Every structure is written in C-alpha cells, then in structure tokens.
C-alpha cells in the first residue's frame, strides 16, 4: 500500500496539465496527482490526519523510475508530521529520510532527458514554484511497485 495526500481539485487539474504535457513528450504511465505520505508498505487503513498546507519549492529530477520529475514540497513540521503519523500507525520504517514531493512523470529516462523534462515542467506552468495548497484528503492505494505500467494500482 501507499498513502497519498491529494491536493484540492483545482490544484490537481493544474498538476494534471503539466503531467499530460510531460507524458506527451516523454511517455510514461498516467497516475493521479499526489504527494506520497508513506510509500510501499504492508498494512491496514489508518486514522485520519489533520489538514495541512503544502508549498511547492521547486521542480526537480530524481534517480529512479518513480522519482523521474517531481515538485518538491517544503518539509514543514505539518507535512513531515503527516508522514510520521502514518508511518507510526502502519508500523512503516523509512529506509531514507522523507522527501515530500508530487511526482509529475514516472519513467526510465537519461539524465539529459530528465533535465529537459524538468525544464519543460517549469515552462508548462511558470508560476508553479511557490504554489500553496491545503491537503485535507488522504487516500490509501494498493501499489505494486514492480508494476511499472501502474495497471494493478488501485484506490482502496
């Protein structure tokens, strides 16, 4: 499973437009805009988390399929606290420090392609950095990370 923080619908639409533009240029599977609160764990549904504000601090590129191009979120105590709360409820132990982000593109691209895609994301929405939005909804998804097509992923 994974727990995702879902931005409000107008922000999701904005993120979708960037994601669609990136997929049109670079391929990759479609997925719902989200900030991963807890990723890839086994467990049951948790208790609710209080709403909190998230702020986009930049567009970045990562080193693996599920963090190809993404929006970095400011790691405020509320943002990190939501992840900590869910980790505690599900008994999940992080392997790496929590990096709050909203993925825009999944894919196996070269470093050059990732950098081009990162720049394209900035061009698709020039005002994305600094965007603030409230997270008031979490979703539990069944996510088999071996399935890079995402076809088996489902909202629980």
Backbone torsions as a table, in degrees:
resi	resn	phi	psi	omega
1	UNK	NA	164.0	170.9
2	UNK	-140.4	147.6	172.2
3	UNK	-106.3	125.7	-178.7
4	UNK	-114.0	138.4	169.9
5	UNK	-90.4	126.2	-176.2
6	UNK	-103.6	120.6	176.6
7	UNK	-65.0	160.3	176.0
8	UNK	-61.7	157.0	-172.3
9	UNK	-53.6	-44.0	179.5
10	UNK	-61.8	-34.8	178.3
11	UNK	-73.3	-40.5	176.8
12	UNK	-57.7	-42.7	178.6
13	UNK	-61.0	-41.5	179.5
14	UNK	-63.0	-46.0	178.1
15	UNK	-62.9	-40.9	-179.9
16	UNK	-58.6	-41.2	-179.4
17	UNK	-61.5	-41.6	177.4
18	UNK	-65.1	-45.9	-177.9
19	UNK	-61.0	-42.6	179.6
20	UNK	-63.7	-40.7	178.0
21	UNK	-63.5	-40.1	178.5
22	UNK	-68.7	-43.2	179.2
23	UNK	-63.9	-37.0	179.2
24	UNK	-61.7	-35.4	-178.0
25	UNK	-87.9	-32.9	-170.6
26	UNK	-123.1	-3.8	-178.2
27	UNK	79.5	-161.6	-179.7
28	UNK	100.1	159.2	-177.5
29	UNK	-77.8	155.5	175.1
30	UNK	-84.1	143.7	176.4
31	UNK	-153.3	162.3	-178.9
32	UNK	-72.4	138.9	175.2
33	UNK	-63.0	130.7	-176.8
34	UNK	-162.9	159.1	168.3
35	UNK	-109.2	120.7	-179.3
36	UNK	-69.2	122.4	177.8
37	UNK	-89.9	-45.4	175.1
38	UNK	-141.6	131.1	-177.3
39	UNK	-116.2	144.7	168.5
40	UNK	50.8	69.2	177.6
41	UNK	-134.5	166.8	173.5
42	UNK	-108.7	135.8	-179.9
43	UNK	169.1	-162.3	-178.4
44	UNK	-119.8	172.8	179.0
45	UNK	-61.6	149.6	-178.7
46	UNK	-109.0	179.4	173.6
47	UNK	-76.3	165.8	-178.2
48	UNK	-68.5	156.4	174.5
49	UNK	-113.5	142.0	179.4
50	UNK	-65.5	144.9	176.5
51	UNK	-56.9	149.9	178.7
52	UNK	-149.5	163.4	179.9
53	UNK	-97.3	136.9	175.7
54	UNK	-115.8	148.6	178.9
55	UNK	-134.0	129.3	177.8
56	UNK	-75.4	126.5	-179.6
57	UNK	-108.5	-13.1	179.2
58	UNK	173.9	169.6	174.7
59	UNK	-107.5	130.7	-175.2
60	UNK	-135.0	169.2	174.7
61	UNK	-124.8	147.4	-177.1
62	UNK	-112.4	-168.2	-174.1
63	UNK	-112.0	3.0	177.5
64	UNK	-144.7	169.6	-170.6
65	UNK	-46.0	-50.9	-173.4
66	UNK	-82.1	-2.3	173.2
67	UNK	-132.1	52.9	-177.9
68	UNK	-71.3	-61.2	175.1
69	UNK	-136.9	134.2	-174.2
70	UNK	-153.9	162.9	172.6
71	UNK	-94.4	127.7	174.5
72	UNK	-79.8	138.6	175.3
73	UNK	-108.9	143.8	178.5
74	UNK	-62.3	127.3	-177.4
75	UNK	-82.2	64.7	179.2
76	UNK	-68.3	163.5	176.8
77	UNK	-56.1	-34.3	-179.6
78	UNK	-70.4	-42.0	-179.4
79	UNK	-65.8	-49.8	179.9
80	UNK	-66.7	-37.2	179.7
81	UNK	-61.6	-36.8	177.5
82	UNK	-62.6	-42.8	178.0
83	UNK	-67.1	-44.4	178.7
84	UNK	-58.3	-43.2	179.8
85	UNK	-59.6	-48.7	-178.7
86	UNK	-66.9	-39.6	176.9
87	UNK	-58.7	-44.4	-179.5
88	UNK	-64.0	-43.4	-178.2
89	UNK	-64.6	-35.2	-177.0
90	UNK	-97.0	-2.2	-178.7
91	UNK	67.6	31.2	-177.8
92	UNK	-90.5	130.0	177.4
93	UNK	-106.8	118.3	179.2
94	UNK	-66.4	141.2	174.9
95	UNK	-88.8	-24.5	179.6
96	UNK	-136.1	160.6	177.2
97	UNK	-59.5	147.5	-179.4
98	UNK	-68.0	128.8	176.4
99	UNK	-122.1	97.1	-178.3
100	UNK	-66.2	131.5	-177.4
101	UNK	-159.3	162.6	172.6
102	UNK	-119.8	110.3	179.3
103	UNK	-66.6	139.3	176.7
104	UNK	-109.2	-27.6	-176.6
105	UNK	-149.9	129.6	170.7
106	UNK	-102.6	140.0	176.3
107	UNK	169.0	162.3	175.4
108	UNK	-100.7	83.7	-178.4
109	UNK	-107.6	159.7	173.2
110	UNK	-71.6	165.4	177.4
111	UNK	-59.0	-38.5	179.4
112	UNK	-64.7	-44.1	178.6
113	UNK	-64.5	-40.3	178.0
114	UNK	-61.3	-42.2	179.5
115	UNK	-66.1	-40.8	175.3
116	UNK	-60.4	-43.8	-179.9
117	UNK	-65.7	-38.7	177.8
118	UNK	-60.8	-46.3	179.3
119	UNK	-64.6	-39.0	179.0
120	UNK	-62.9	-40.0	177.7
121	UNK	-59.3	-42.5	178.1
122	UNK	-64.1	-36.5	178.5
123	UNK	-70.6	-36.4	-178.6
124	UNK	-66.7	-27.5	177.0
125	UNK	-147.6	90.1	-173.6
126	UNK	-63.7	-20.8	-176.9
127	UNK	-105.6	17.7	-175.3
128	UNK	-67.7	-36.1	179.3
129	UNK	-69.7	130.3	-177.0
130	UNK	96.1	-11.0	178.7
131	UNK	-59.1	129.6	174.5
132	UNK	-113.0	140.8	178.2
133	UNK	-151.4	154.9	-179.9
134	UNK	-90.3	137.3	170.8
135	UNK	-101.8	111.6	178.7
136	UNK	-125.8	7.9	-178.6
137	UNK	-139.8	130.5	172.7
138	UNK	-114.3	150.4	179.2
139	UNK	-131.3	140.0	175.5
140	UNK	-98.8	121.8	179.5
141	UNK	-116.9	142.6	168.9
142	UNK	-85.6	118.3	-174.0
143	UNK	-131.7	106.2	174.7
144	UNK	-89.0	103.7	-174.4
145	UNK	-69.4	-9.8	174.0
146	UNK	-76.3	-17.6	-179.1
147	UNK	-92.4	89.6	-178.2
148	UNK	-74.7	-8.8	174.2
149	UNK	-79.7	-19.4	-177.3
150	UNK	68.5	7.0	-177.1
151	UNK	-62.3	-30.2	-178.7
152	UNK	-88.0	-7.1	-178.3
153	UNK	-71.2	137.4	-178.9
154	UNK	-148.5	147.2	174.9
155	UNK	-72.5	126.7	177.4
156	UNK	-88.2	NA	NA
